[in-house]
Amino acid sequence: MKPPEPVPFRLCNPVHCLALGFGTGLAPRAPGTVGTLVGIPLYLLLQPLPVGIYLAVLVAGFLLGIHVCQRTAADVGVHDHPAIVWDEVIGYLVTMTLVPASALNVVAGFVLFRFFDVLKPPPIRAVDRRVHGGFGIMFDDVLAGLYAALCLQLLLWSLGG
């Protein structure tokens, strides 16, 4: 049986729309960076919530991301297509867990997350290469978010808050 023909991205498809960060992943340059910007207003909406609810939303976003990223990648026939950016959104939210809302913190978290997502230090690069499917698309960004979160927390601690 012949595999299905790849289909173009369709923003009217809710699965594609979410995987593409509401269309931000279609940016012609640096779609991962542009897509990560979606995480900022989501963080600002979630940050005042109790930590348990923040984490529950984060886990739900991760689990939903496994599905939407896998399905979108399958629809277009490209594993982890650069336009798929929901993983960046969740990675940024991981970075910002337990971080007080301020303009400086938002920017610092953004820069740190993008740094680790692009650099992919061990074991992130190995996960990116070896773990496939929706879980693989999501998990390397969660790891980058954890690296960035650790650095951001250390920075905040060293600055006294």
N, C-alpha and C positions, 0 to 999 in steps of 0.2 A: 504494500500500500504506500502510495506517495505521500510524503508529509504535506501538511497544508501550506499554501503560499503565504509568505509574510504579508501582513497588512500594514498600512501606514498608521501612524499615531492618530488617534481621534479624540480630541478633547471633549467631545460630546459623550464619549464612553466614560462613565464614572471611574472605572478601574484605571484607564489610561490617564485621566485627568489627575487622579491622586498620585499615581506613579511619577507623573511628569511635574509634580509640584505645582499643580494648577496652571500648567503651561510654562512655568519659569525654566524648566529643563530644555525648552526649545530655543533658548537664547543661543545666538550664533557663536558666541565666544564665552568660554568659562561657564558652561551650563551648571556644573556642580557648585560653583561659587554663587551664581545667581539663584540656583535652587535652594541653597542653604539660607538665603535671605527669608524664605518662607518660615523658617524656624523662629525668627525673631518675634513677629507678632504672636505666634503660637506660644512661645515662651512667656511673653508679657501677659498673655491671658491666663496661662497656667501657674505662673510663679506665685501669685497670692494664695493659691489653694494649699490645703494641708499636704504635707509631703507624701502621705499615703495615696491621696487622690492623684497627685502629680505622677507618682510612680506607676499607678494603675493605668493612667492615660498613656504613659510612655510604653508600657508593656503592650497595651492594646494597639498602639500605633506600630510597634515593632511586629506584632503578629499579623496585623492587617497588611503591613508592608511586605511581609514574606509572600503573601498571596498576590497583592497587586503588582509587585515587581516581577514575580515569576510569570504571571499571566501576561503582563505587558511585554516582557522579554520574549516569551514564546510567540506572542502575536506578531512581533516585528522580526523575529528570527535572529535576534542578536542578544547574547547573554550580557547583562550589565551595560546596556546601551548608555552612552553618556547623557542622554536626555532623561533617563530614569534617575530622579533625584529625591524621591521620598526617603531613601536611605540617608541622604545628607541631612534632611530635616530632622529625622530621629537622632542621628549622630549629634547634631547641634543641641537637641533637647537633653541628651545624655550629658553633654558638656556642661550644661547650665543647671543641672540638678543641684539643689541646695545653694544656689548662687543668688545673693540679693540683687534685685533689679536696680541697675543704674546704667547710664549710657556707657561709662567706661567698662563695666563688667560685660555688657552685651557685645561691645566691640572686641574686648580681650578674648572672650569666649569664641567669637566668630573667627578671629585670626588664629587662635590656637587650634580650633577644630580643623580649619582649612589646612593649616600647616601639617598636622598629623595625617589628615586624609590624603593629602598629596604626597607627602614623604613616605608614608606607609612603612614605619620602622617595624622590626620583628616584634611579634609574629604576624602583624597585619598583612604584610606583603604575601606571606605564605598562605594565609587564610584567603586572601583575594584570589590567588592563583589556584588553590586546591579545593576550595569549598564552592560548590556550584548551586544553581537554582536560586530561588527567592531568599532562602536562608543565607546563602553566601553573599548575595547582593547586599543584604541588610547587615550581616554580622561584622564585616570588615569596618563599616562605618561606626558601628557600636563600639568596636575596639578603639578606633580613632577618637571617638567621643570620650571613652574612659581615659585615654592618655591625656587628652586635652583637659578633662575634668580634674585629673590629679594635678596637673600643672597649674590650672587656674586656682584650685583650692590652696595649693602651696603658695602661690603668689598673693592671694587674699590674706592668708595667714601671716605671711612675712610682712605685709603692709598693715597688719593689725585690723583686718576686717574686710 
